[in-house]
Amino acid sequence: MLTFSRLLLCASLLVWIASCSSLRNATPTQELKQNQSAWPKTDTFLLHLLQQHPNDFDTLLRHNDRWKIRIIYTQIDRQKRNAPRLKHFYFNLDPRDYFYPASTVKLPAALLALQKLNERKMAGLDKNTTMISESGGPGLPPLFNDPSSGDGRPTVAQYIKKIFLVSDNEAYNRLYEFLGQEYLNNTLHHMGYDSVQLLHRLQVSLSEEQNRTTNPVRFYDTAANVVFEQPLQHSALVYQKRQDRMGTGFISAGQLVQKPFDFSQKNRFPLADLHSVLQSVLFPRSVPAKQRFRLTGDDYRFVWTCMSMKPKESRFPQYDSRYSDAYVKFLLYGGQGPISNPSIRVFNKVGDAYGFLQDVAYVVDFDKGVEFMLSASIYCNSDGIFNDDKYDYDTVGFPFLKHLGEAIYQYEVQRKKKRLPDLSGFRMNYTDSSGRQ
């Protein structure tokens, strides 16, 4: 139950969102649909910015047919009443090209899980309600408790926290089961993300039929009464036909198969769509109504907190020293080490699998009045072989994302702005009133 002070905070947050997001801004999804003849899209400004750092980018840019770098950089200029005016810049953006989105798909899933709860409009059903997952059959195990939550209760809130704090795969899979394949895809298509396909759980090997099937789930109140239950579902979704094949070979059953790897039954989520989802959750009033997630003020505050929290700031779950501040902060930090500047916060979601590495981020520096959005993807598989565990993450991918974040950040520090932003709405309290962040 929300306390009066929390209700007041949520109401204030909604007022802040409304006041600072009154301008309509096209999303990258909209811009690329309107200018299809311009694909792939590269803005001279962004190319020149990269060329100013030859030691970091020249070799990669000369061989971009190998690394398949894609970038979206959004400048944010505040107008009257702190309203953001957004301007997107692109490097090598072509929505027709395939990249495996890996864990970045957890961002829209988390938002849609909150939305689905809100759509039910049922007393006692929210992100903190106990969620029990029953067995969905062979290969689809149940989940009755979650020791990481402190009191052992699995909840949507706990799954979302683990998704953003350490990119937990099982947490995503449980939200996938609650949402169902049809709800996930049909809702995103209705929002304008036409080419998105979310077809499977993560880090588990299942058949297409198993991924079409989602476990029964039940939500219980504190007196162990069922508040809402959803039976086992089987998706009848008709998949858009695709021909997404990459590389020269792959390892299967320990043997090299010398033919391109088929991604046609894998998840698809273009970078422009991911960046647009990020824009919609940060600046909901800046996008058309159909592209907004139906979230409450408390939902926004909760998501922003989880997106920007460091693992060591969490009590439930609690993470040891293996999870550094930058564990899931690839842009600006390269995914490792402490984040020494307390005035910088990164609201983001990363992904890495099959040699694809990406980060979708909003970066703020409260002291310097800096804010920008930056999304990037790079293909780190120079030998063209999949499933051989020989990817160029450490030697190429992480350094690239770190240097890219640094280059854009330094440019933003020097960029003159007519008005400094009021970033107070993004200052999160990482310990809630119950002390259970």
VENHU-V237643 format. One line per field, one symbol per residue. psi: psi as a letter, one per 40 degrees, with the letter a starting at -180 (. if undefined). burial: b if it has 24 or more other C-alpha atoms within 12 Angstrom, else e. Layout:
# VENHU-V237643
psi = ???
burial = ???
This chain:
# VENHU-V237643
psi = hhiddddddddddddddddefeihhiiddddddefdeeiihhhdddddddeegdddedddddfeddefhhihhhihhhaifehhhhhhiihfhhedihihebededddddddddddddddfhhehaeehhhhhiheahegiiheigdeedeehhiddddddddddefhdddddddddddiddddddddddeegdehhheiiifihiidddddhhiiiihiaeefihdhihihihhehhhhhigghiaeiihhfeihhgiihhedeiihgiddddddddddddgdeeiideehigiidddddddddddeiideehdhihiaedgidedfgdhdeeeiiihdheehihhihiihifehhihhihhihddefhiiihhiiihggdeehieefgifdddddddddddddddddddddehhidhiihedeehihehadeff.
burial = eeeeeeeebbeebbebbbbbbbbebbbbbbbbbeeeeeeebbeeebbebbeeeeebbeebbeeeeebbbbbbbbbbbbeeebbbbbbbbbbbbbbbbbbbbbbbbbbbbbbbbbbbbeeeeeebbbbbbbbbbbbbeeebebbeebebbeeebbbbbbbbbbbbbbbbbbbbbbbbbbbbbbbbbbbbeebbbbbbbbbbbbeeeeeebbbbbbbbbbbbbeeeeebbbbebbbbeeebeeeeeebbeebeeeeeeeeeebebbbbbbbbbbbbbbbbbbbbbbbbbbeebbbbbbbbbbbbbbbbbbbbbbbbbbbbeeeebbbbbbbbbbbbbbeebeeeebbbbbbbbbbbbbbbbbbbbbbbebbbbbbbbbbbbbbbebbbbeeebbbeebbbbbbbbbbbbbbeebeeeeeeebbbbebbbbbbeeeeeeb
